[in-house]
Amino acid sequence: MPLKLSLKPAEAVVVNGAVIRNGERRSTLLLETKARILRERDVMFPEHINTNFEAAYFSVMQMYLTGEKKGPLYDACVAALANLVRDVQTQEMREEVLTISRFVAAGQLYKAIGACRKMERGLPSPVASRE
C-alpha cells in the first residue's frame, strides 16, 4: 500500500537523502516503495543544536536519513543519548530516553524519531524548540 504525502505549497520533504520541494500549489505524492522520508519541519541543522536533547535528536535523524545503523553515527548517537539520560529530571523522561535507545539499538530509526517527538512535547519550551 503506497504512502500518501500531502505537501503544502513550497513545503519540502527528504526522500532517501534527496530534498524534494513542492511547487506553488498543494500536491500529493504517492510513494509506492519503502523509503526514508522526513518532512522539512522535522529536519534539524547542526547550527540549531543548543541542548543535549537536540544533539540526541540530530544524531537519530542523521542515522535515519543516511540509513546507517552502525558505525560513527551510531557511536555519536549512543553518546548523545547517554548525555541526555544524565540531564533529564524525572524517571518518566529517563524511560523515554531508554525507549529511544532501544529503538536505535534495534535499527528502528523512524520509531526512534517518533519517540523523540513524543519526548519533545513533554519538555519545557526553551529545551524543546526546533526551528
VMD Tcl script that builds the backbone (N, CA, C; Angstrom):
set m [mol new atoms 393]
animate dup $m
set s [atomselect $m all]
$s set {name element resname resid chain x y z} {
  {N N MET 1 A 0.850 -1.179 0.000}
  {CA C MET 1 A 0.000 0.000 0.000}
  {C C MET 1 A 0.892 1.238 0.000}
  {N N PRO 2 A 0.695 2.143 -0.930}
  {CA C PRO 2 A 1.562 3.316 -1.026}
  {C C PRO 2 A 1.353 4.284 0.139}
  {N N LEU 3 A 2.410 5.044 0.415}
  {CA C LEU 3 A 2.341 6.109 1.404}
  {C C LEU 3 A 1.932 7.377 0.675}
  {N N LYS 4 A 0.900 8.030 1.184}
  {CA C LYS 4 A 0.390 9.252 0.565}
  {C C LYS 4 A 0.884 10.457 1.361}
  {N N LEU 5 A 1.633 11.337 0.704}
  {CA C LEU 5 A 2.121 12.566 1.318}
  {C C LEU 5 A 1.420 13.756 0.690}
  {N N SER 6 A 0.780 14.558 1.500}
  {CA C SER 6 A 0.183 15.806 1.014}
  {C C SER 6 A 1.120 16.931 1.389}
  {N N LEU 7 A 1.551 17.685 0.392}
  {CA C LEU 7 A 2.504 18.763 0.616}
  {C C LEU 7 A 1.856 20.119 0.391}
  {N N LYS 8 A 2.145 21.043 1.291}
  {CA C LYS 8 A 1.688 22.419 1.145}
  {C C LYS 8 A 2.546 23.105 0.092}
  {N N PRO 9 A 2.108 24.248 -0.409}
  {CA C PRO 9 A 2.944 24.982 -1.358}
  {C C PRO 9 A 4.320 25.281 -0.755}
  {N N ALA 10 A 5.363 25.011 -1.513}
  {CA C ALA 10 A 6.770 25.251 -1.159}
  {C C ALA 10 A 7.283 24.364 -0.014}
  {N N GLU 11 A 6.487 23.427 0.457}
  {CA C GLU 11 A 6.944 22.518 1.520}
  {C C GLU 11 A 7.952 21.526 0.945}
  {N N ALA 12 A 8.945 21.191 1.757}
  {CA C ALA 12 A 9.973 20.247 1.320}
  {C C ALA 12 A 9.859 18.957 2.121}
  {N N VAL 13 A 10.359 17.906 1.510}
  {CA C VAL 13 A 10.418 16.600 2.142}
  {C C VAL 13 A 11.729 15.949 1.697}
  {N N VAL 14 A 12.352 15.199 2.589}
  {CA C VAL 14 A 13.567 14.468 2.244}
  {C C VAL 14 A 13.163 13.023 2.009}
  {N N VAL 15 A 13.518 12.496 0.839}
  {CA C VAL 15 A 13.226 11.111 0.489}
  {C C VAL 15 A 14.537 10.441 0.106}
  {N N ASN 16 A 14.962 9.500 0.928}
  {CA C ASN 16 A 16.223 8.790 0.694}
  {C C ASN 16 A 17.389 9.745 0.441}
  {N N GLY 17 A 17.428 10.828 1.178}
  {CA C GLY 17 A 18.531 11.774 1.077}
  {C C GLY 17 A 18.325 12.883 0.063}
  {N N ALA 18 A 17.341 12.756 -0.808}
  {CA C ALA 18 A 17.071 13.797 -1.802}
  {C C ALA 18 A 16.015 14.757 -1.257}
  {N N VAL 19 A 16.287 16.060 -1.357}
  {CA C VAL 19 A 15.315 17.057 -0.917}
  {C C VAL 19 A 14.393 17.364 -2.089}
  {N N ILE 20 A 13.100 17.207 -1.850}
  {CA C ILE 20 A 12.085 17.471 -2.867}
  {C C ILE 20 A 11.223 18.613 -2.351}
  {N N ARG 21 A 11.136 19.689 -3.119}
  {CA C ARG 21 A 10.328 20.842 -2.714}
  {C C ARG 21 A 9.116 20.946 -3.630}
  {N N ASN 22 A 7.973 21.133 -3.017}
  {CA C ASN 22 A 6.724 21.276 -3.757}
  {C C ASN 22 A 6.685 22.628 -4.465}
  {N N GLY 23 A 5.896 22.713 -5.508}
  {CA C GLY 23 A 5.727 23.952 -6.266}
  {C C GLY 23 A 4.781 24.912 -5.579}
  {N N GLU 24 A 4.078 25.683 -6.375}
  {CA C GLU 24 A 3.233 26.760 -5.869}
  {C C GLU 24 A 1.876 26.295 -5.341}
  {N N ARG 25 A 1.475 25.088 -5.683}
  {CA C ARG 25 A 0.155 24.590 -5.261}
  {C C ARG 25 A 0.305 23.366 -4.376}
  {N N ARG 26 A -0.717 23.127 -3.609}
  {CA C ARG 26 A -0.770 21.921 -2.782}
  {C C ARG 26 A -0.740 20.708 -3.710}
  {N N SER 27 A -0.009 19.678 -3.318}
  {CA C SER 27 A 0.031 18.477 -4.152}
  {C C SER 27 A 0.167 17.234 -3.285}
  {N N THR 28 A -0.022 16.114 -3.917}
  {CA C THR 28 A 0.057 14.833 -3.237}
  {C C THR 28 A 1.051 13.941 -3.962}
  {N N LEU 29 A 1.896 13.286 -3.190}
  {CA C LEU 29 A 2.835 12.305 -3.730}
  {C C LEU 29 A 2.437 10.940 -3.208}
  {N N LEU 30 A 2.556 9.931 -4.033}
  {CA C LEU 30 A 2.351 8.561 -3.599}
  {C C LEU 30 A 3.688 7.843 -3.700}
  {N N LEU 31 A 4.182 7.361 -2.584}
  {CA C LEU 31 A 5.432 6.601 -2.573}
  {C C LEU 31 A 5.055 5.130 -2.539}
  {N N GLU 32 A 5.428 4.418 -3.567}
  {CA C GLU 32 A 4.990 3.034 -3.712}
  {C C GLU 32 A 6.019 2.013 -3.259}
  {N N THR 33 A 7.207 2.478 -2.891}
  {CA C THR 33 A 8.206 1.570 -2.343}
  {C C THR 33 A 8.669 2.110 -0.998}
  {N N LYS 34 A 9.346 1.270 -0.244}
  {CA C LYS 34 A 9.847 1.665 1.057}
  {C C LYS 34 A 10.935 2.723 0.875}
  {N N ALA 35 A 10.888 3.781 1.689}
  {CA C ALA 35 A 11.853 4.870 1.581}
  {C C ALA 35 A 12.016 5.538 2.942}
  {N N ARG 36 A 13.150 6.220 3.114}
  {CA C ARG 36 A 13.382 7.022 4.317}
  {C C ARG 36 A 12.865 8.423 4.021}
  {N N ILE 37 A 11.823 8.826 4.727}
  {CA C ILE 37 A 11.129 10.086 4.456}
  {C C ILE 37 A 11.103 10.933 5.717}
  {N N LEU 38 A 11.381 12.211 5.556}
  {CA C LEU 38 A 11.301 13.142 6.678}
  {C C LEU 38 A 10.819 14.487 6.152}
  {N N ARG 39 A 9.805 15.027 6.795}
  {CA C ARG 39 A 9.284 16.338 6.393}
  {C C ARG 39 A 10.239 17.440 6.832}
  {N N GLU 40 A 10.185 18.533 6.121}
  {CA C GLU 40 A 11.061 19.682 6.385}
  {C C GLU 40 A 10.968 20.136 7.843}
  {N N ARG 41 A 9.785 20.152 8.407}
  {CA C ARG 41 A 9.612 20.630 9.780}
  {C C ARG 41 A 10.303 19.736 10.796}
  {N N ASP 42 A 10.629 18.503 10.414}
  {CA C ASP 42 A 11.292 17.573 11.322}
  {C C ASP 42 A 12.797 17.495 11.105}
  {N N VAL 43 A 13.307 18.265 10.151}
  {CA C VAL 43 A 14.741 18.272 9.874}
  {C C VAL 43 A 15.405 19.309 10.766}
  {N N MET 44 A 16.510 18.918 11.383}
  {CA C MET 44 A 17.291 19.832 12.221}
  {C C MET 44 A 18.669 20.010 11.596}
  {N N PHE 45 A 19.202 21.215 11.700}
  {CA C PHE 45 A 20.520 21.517 11.179}
  {C C PHE 45 A 21.501 21.651 12.335}
  {N N PRO 46 A 22.762 21.316 12.122}
  {CA C PRO 46 A 23.740 21.318 13.213}
  {C C PRO 46 A 23.843 22.649 13.948}
  {N N GLU 47 A 23.668 23.748 13.236}
  {CA C GLU 47 A 23.790 25.055 13.883}
  {C C GLU 47 A 22.660 25.353 14.867}
  {N N HIS 48 A 21.613 24.525 14.856}
  {CA C HIS 48 A 20.487 24.727 15.774}
  {C C HIS 48 A 20.579 23.864 17.026}
  {N N ILE 49 A 21.667 23.162 17.201}
  {CA C ILE 49 A 21.827 22.299 18.373}
  {C C ILE 49 A 22.320 23.132 19.554}
  {N N ASN 50 A 21.461 23.244 20.577}
  {CA C ASN 50 A 21.804 24.011 21.775}
  {C C ASN 50 A 21.662 23.198 23.051}
  {N N THR 51 A 21.039 22.035 22.970}
  {CA C THR 51 A 20.795 21.230 24.171}
  {C C THR 51 A 21.170 19.778 23.893}
  {N N ASN 52 A 21.275 19.007 24.963}
  {CA C ASN 52 A 21.553 17.580 24.795}
  {C C ASN 52 A 20.389 16.874 24.105}
  {N N PHE 53 A 19.159 17.334 24.329}
  {CA C PHE 53 A 18.031 16.739 23.617}
  {C C PHE 53 A 18.182 16.972 22.115}
  {N N GLU 54 A 18.510 18.190 21.729}
  {CA C GLU 54 A 18.664 18.499 20.309}
  {C C GLU 54 A 19.818 17.701 19.693}
  {N N ALA 55 A 20.904 17.516 20.442}
  {CA C ALA 55 A 22.023 16.710 19.950}
  {C C ALA 55 A 21.594 15.259 19.745}
  {N N ALA 56 A 20.797 14.735 20.658}
  {CA C ALA 56 A 20.310 13.361 20.533}
  {C C ALA 56 A 19.365 13.242 19.336}
  {N N TYR 57 A 18.435 14.178 19.203}
  {CA C TYR 57 A 17.504 14.158 18.068}
  {C C TYR 57 A 18.282 14.222 16.757}
  {N N PHE 58 A 19.253 15.126 16.670}
  {CA C PHE 58 A 20.034 15.292 15.452}
  {C C PHE 58 A 20.768 13.994 15.106}
  {N N SER 59 A 21.310 13.327 16.111}
  {CA C SER 59 A 22.017 12.062 15.877}
  {C C SER 59 A 21.081 10.984 15.340}
  {N N VAL 60 A 19.914 10.862 15.939}
  {CA C VAL 60 A 18.931 9.879 15.472}
  {C C VAL 60 A 18.497 10.228 14.052}
  {N N MET 61 A 18.249 11.509 13.804}
  {CA C MET 61 A 17.822 11.953 12.474}
  {C C MET 61 A 18.880 11.634 11.418}
  {N N GLN 62 A 20.152 11.893 11.728}
  {CA C GLN 62 A 21.226 11.592 10.777}
  {C C GLN 62 A 21.267 10.104 10.446}
  {N N MET 63 A 21.156 9.275 11.472}
  {CA C MET 63 A 21.165 7.830 11.231}
  {C C MET 63 A 20.008 7.444 10.325}
  {N N TYR 64 A 18.834 7.983 10.605}
  {CA C TYR 64 A 17.655 7.649 9.819}
  {C C TYR 64 A 17.826 8.078 8.363}
  {N N LEU 65 A 18.245 9.323 8.151}
  {CA C LEU 65 A 18.342 9.837 6.789}
  {C C LEU 65 A 19.412 9.126 5.964}
  {N N THR 66 A 20.485 8.708 6.610}
  {CA C THR 66 A 21.559 8.029 5.872}
  {C C THR 66 A 21.333 6.529 5.788}
  {N N GLY 67 A 20.484 6.005 6.664}
  {CA C GLY 67 A 20.273 4.557 6.701}
  {C C GLY 67 A 21.367 3.822 7.445}
  {N N GLU 68 A 22.278 4.565 8.072}
  {CA C GLU 68 A 23.387 3.954 8.812}
  {C C GLU 68 A 22.900 3.496 10.187}
  {N N LYS 69 A 23.056 2.217 10.456}
  {CA C LYS 69 A 22.601 1.669 11.731}
  {C C LYS 69 A 23.758 1.291 12.652}
  {N N LYS 70 A 24.958 1.357 12.147}
  {CA C LYS 70 A 26.168 1.089 12.938}
  {C C LYS 70 A 27.238 2.060 12.467}
  {N N GLY 71 A 28.374 2.081 13.142}
  {CA C GLY 71 A 29.467 2.938 12.712}
  {C C GLY 71 A 29.517 4.244 13.470}
  {N N PRO 72 A 30.183 5.255 12.901}
  {CA C PRO 72 A 30.402 6.526 13.598}
  {C C PRO 72 A 29.114 7.258 13.994}
  {N N LEU 73 A 28.106 7.232 13.140}
  {CA C LEU 73 A 26.846 7.904 13.502}
  {C C LEU 73 A 26.166 7.197 14.666}
  {N N TYR 74 A 26.236 5.879 14.683}
  {CA C TYR 74 A 25.675 5.111 15.798}
  {C C TYR 74 A 26.405 5.468 17.091}
  {N N ASP 75 A 27.729 5.512 17.039}
  {CA C ASP 75 A 28.526 5.845 18.223}
  {C C ASP 75 A 28.188 7.241 18.737}
  {N N ALA 76 A 28.044 8.200 17.816}
  {CA C ALA 76 A 27.682 9.572 18.205}
  {C C ALA 76 A 26.292 9.606 18.827}
  {N N CYS 77 A 25.385 8.809 18.289}
  {CA C CYS 77 A 24.015 8.757 18.806}
  {C C CYS 77 A 23.989 8.178 20.220}
  {N N VAL 78 A 24.733 7.109 20.435}
  {CA C VAL 78 A 24.795 6.493 21.769}
  {C C VAL 78 A 25.346 7.496 22.782}
  {N N ALA 79 A 26.394 8.220 22.404}
  {CA C ALA 79 A 26.974 9.227 23.299}
  {C C ALA 79 A 25.965 10.341 23.595}
  {N N ALA 80 A 25.250 10.805 22.558}
  {CA C ALA 80 A 24.261 11.874 22.750}
  {C C ALA 80 A 23.121 11.407 23.654}
  {N N LEU 81 A 22.676 10.175 23.483}
  {CA C LEU 81 A 21.603 9.644 24.334}
  {C C LEU 81 A 22.082 9.459 25.773}
  {N N ALA 82 A 23.351 9.072 25.953}
  {CA C ALA 82 A 23.910 8.945 27.309}
  {C C ALA 82 A 23.954 10.309 27.990}
  {N N ASN 83 A 24.344 11.344 27.254}
  {CA C ASN 83 A 24.339 12.705 27.818}
  {C C ASN 83 A 22.925 13.138 28.175}
  {N N LEU 84 A 21.984 12.802 27.322}
  {CA C LEU 84 A 20.594 13.186 27.559}
  {C C LEU 84 A 20.022 12.492 28.784}
  {N N VAL 85 A 20.293 11.212 28.943}
  {CA C VAL 85 A 19.728 10.489 30.082}
  {C C VAL 85 A 20.262 11.052 31.404}
  {N N ARG 86 A 21.472 11.589 31.390}
  {CA C ARG 86 A 22.020 12.228 32.599}
  {C C ARG 86 A 21.331 13.557 32.895}
  {N N ASP 87 A 20.824 14.225 31.857}
  {CA C ASP 87 A 20.210 15.548 32.012}
  {C C ASP 87 A 18.756 15.526 32.467}
  {N N VAL 88 A 18.027 14.495 32.094}
  {CA C VAL 88 A 16.591 14.525 32.369}
  {C C VAL 88 A 16.325 14.456 33.868}
  {N N GLN 89 A 15.228 15.068 34.261}
  {CA C GLN 89 A 14.940 15.260 35.673}
  {C C GLN 89 A 14.043 14.188 36.288}
  {N N THR 90 A 13.246 13.520 35.481}
  {CA C THR 90 A 12.272 12.584 36.046}
  {C C THR 90 A 12.522 11.164 35.535}
  {N N GLN 91 A 12.022 10.222 36.287}
  {CA C GLN 91 A 12.126 8.822 35.878}
  {C C GLN 91 A 11.346 8.584 34.580}
  {N N GLU 92 A 10.230 9.262 34.426}
  {CA C GLU 92 A 9.430 9.130 33.200}
  {C C GLU 92 A 10.238 9.552 31.975}
  {N N MET 93 A 10.966 10.664 32.090}
  {CA C MET 93 A 11.795 11.135 30.973}
  {C C MET 93 A 12.953 10.161 30.716}
  {N N ARG 94 A 13.539 9.601 31.785}
  {CA C ARG 94 A 14.602 8.600 31.598}
  {C C ARG 94 A 14.071 7.395 30.825}
  {N N GLU 95 A 12.869 6.990 31.155}
  {CA C GLU 95 A 12.256 5.861 30.444}
  {C C GLU 95 A 12.062 6.195 28.961}
  {N N GLU 96 A 11.700 7.430 28.675}
  {CA C GLU 96 A 11.532 7.831 27.270}
  {C C GLU 96 A 12.866 7.794 26.529}
  {N N VAL 97 A 13.945 8.241 27.185}
  {CA C VAL 97 A 15.275 8.177 26.561}
  {C C VAL 97 A 15.667 6.715 26.337}
  {N N LEU 98 A 15.371 5.859 27.302}
  {CA C LEU 98 A 15.686 4.436 27.151}
  {C C LEU 98 A 14.870 3.799 26.027}
  {N N THR 99 A 13.643 4.238 25.848}
  {CA C THR 99 A 12.830 3.748 24.730}
  {C C THR 99 A 13.470 4.149 23.410}
  {N N ILE 100 A 13.909 5.395 23.311}
  {CA C ILE 100 A 14.601 5.853 22.099}
  {C C ILE 100 A 15.847 5.006 21.872}
  {N N SER 101 A 16.601 4.760 22.939}
  {CA C SER 101 A 17.833 3.957 22.843}
  {C C SER 101 A 17.545 2.546 22.351}
  {N N ARG 102 A 16.471 1.955 22.834}
  {CA C ARG 102 A 16.105 0.590 22.388}
  {C C ARG 102 A 15.759 0.581 20.903}
  {N N PHE 103 A 15.019 1.584 20.452}
  {CA C PHE 103 A 14.698 1.673 19.024}
  {C C PHE 103 A 15.970 1.822 18.188}
  {N N VAL 104 A 16.894 2.656 18.640}
  {CA C VAL 104 A 18.153 2.855 17.913}
  {C C VAL 104 A 18.938 1.550 17.863}
  {N N ALA 105 A 19.060 0.883 18.998}
  {CA C ALA 105 A 19.815 -0.379 19.055}
  {C C ALA 105 A 19.201 -1.440 18.144}
  {N N ALA 106 A 17.872 -1.409 17.996}
  {CA C ALA 106 A 17.177 -2.382 17.149}
  {C C ALA 106 A 17.160 -1.958 15.674}
  {N N GLY 107 A 17.690 -0.776 15.376}
  {CA C GLY 107 A 17.685 -0.294 13.995}
  {C C GLY 107 A 16.344 0.248 13.551}
  {N N GLN 108 A 15.442 0.511 14.483}
  {CA C GLN 108 A 14.117 1.050 14.173}
  {C C GLN 108 A 14.168 2.574 14.318}
  {N N LEU 109 A 14.811 3.187 13.349}
  {CA C LEU 109 A 15.153 4.599 13.474}
  {C C LEU 109 A 13.953 5.532 13.303}
  {N N TYR 110 A 12.992 5.161 12.466}
  {CA C TYR 110 A 11.804 6.010 12.333}
  {C C TYR 110 A 11.010 5.997 13.640}
  {N N LYS 111 A 10.945 4.850 14.276}
  {CA C LYS 111 A 10.279 4.776 15.583}
  {C C LYS 111 A 11.048 5.593 16.619}
  {N N ALA 112 A 12.377 5.603 16.517}
  {CA C ALA 112 A 13.188 6.403 17.441}
  {C C ALA 112 A 12.897 7.889 17.260}
  {N N ILE 113 A 12.747 8.324 16.006}
  {CA C ILE 113 A 12.399 9.727 15.752}
  {C C ILE 113 A 11.024 10.036 16.333}
  {N N GLY 114 A 10.084 9.126 16.164}
  {CA C GLY 114 A 8.750 9.318 16.733}
  {C C GLY 114 A 8.793 9.426 18.248}
  {N N ALA 115 A 9.625 8.601 18.881}
  {CA C ALA 115 A 9.773 8.659 20.339}
  {C C ALA 115 A 10.428 9.974 20.762}
  {N N CYS 116 A 11.354 10.482 19.950}
  {CA C CYS 116 A 11.956 11.793 20.224}
  {C C CYS 116 A 10.892 12.883 20.180}
  {N N ARG 117 A 10.034 12.829 19.164}
  {CA C ARG 117 A 8.970 13.840 19.041}
  {C C ARG 117 A 8.036 13.781 20.245}
  {N N LYS 118 A 7.711 12.566 20.681}
  {CA C LYS 118 A 6.843 12.405 21.850}
  {C C LYS 118 A 7.514 13.005 23.084}
  {N N MET 119 A 8.802 12.718 23.248}
  {CA C MET 119 A 9.530 13.248 24.398}
  {C C MET 119 A 9.611 14.770 24.325}
  {N N GLU 120 A 9.827 15.301 23.132}
  {CA C GLU 120 A 9.941 16.741 22.937}
  {C C GLU 120 A 8.685 17.461 23.422}
  {N N ARG 121 A 7.531 16.873 23.193}
  {CA C ARG 121 A 6.273 17.504 23.621}
  {C C ARG 121 A 6.205 17.648 25.136}
  {N N GLY 122 A 6.922 16.798 25.873}
  {CA C GLY 122 A 6.905 16.864 27.324}
  {C C GLY 122 A 8.003 17.720 27.924}
  {N N LEU 123 A 8.887 18.265 27.084}
  {CA C LEU 123 A 9.987 19.090 27.588}
  {C C LEU 123 A 9.553 20.535 27.739}
  {N N PRO 124 A 10.204 21.273 28.650}
  {CA C PRO 124 A 9.926 22.721 28.767}
  {C C PRO 124 A 10.260 23.415 27.452}
  {N N SER 125 A 9.551 24.461 27.105}
  {CA C SER 125 A 9.673 25.138 25.817}
  {C C SER 125 A 11.093 25.486 25.376}
  {N N PRO 126 A 11.930 26.128 26.192}
  {CA C PRO 126 A 13.251 26.514 25.687}
  {C C PRO 126 A 14.100 25.306 25.277}
  {N N VAL 127 A 13.930 24.188 25.939}
  {CA C VAL 127 A 14.717 22.994 25.629}
  {C C VAL 127 A 14.216 22.345 24.356}
  {N N ALA 128 A 12.929 22.400 24.141}
  {CA C ALA 128 A 12.324 21.649 23.030}
  {C C ALA 128 A 12.246 22.427 21.735}
  {N N SER 129 A 12.650 23.678 21.724}
  {CA C SER 129 A 12.446 24.462 20.498}
  {C C SER 129 A 13.322 23.962 19.355}
  {N N ARG 130 A 12.687 23.778 18.197}
  {CA C ARG 130 A 13.384 23.390 16.965}
  {C C ARG 130 A 12.799 24.230 15.857}
  {N N GLU 131 A 13.604 25.016 15.225}
  {CA C GLU 131 A 13.095 25.841 14.124}
  {C C GLU 131 A 13.769 25.465 12.853}
}
mol reanalyze $m
mol bondsrecalc $m
mol representation Tube
mol addrep $m
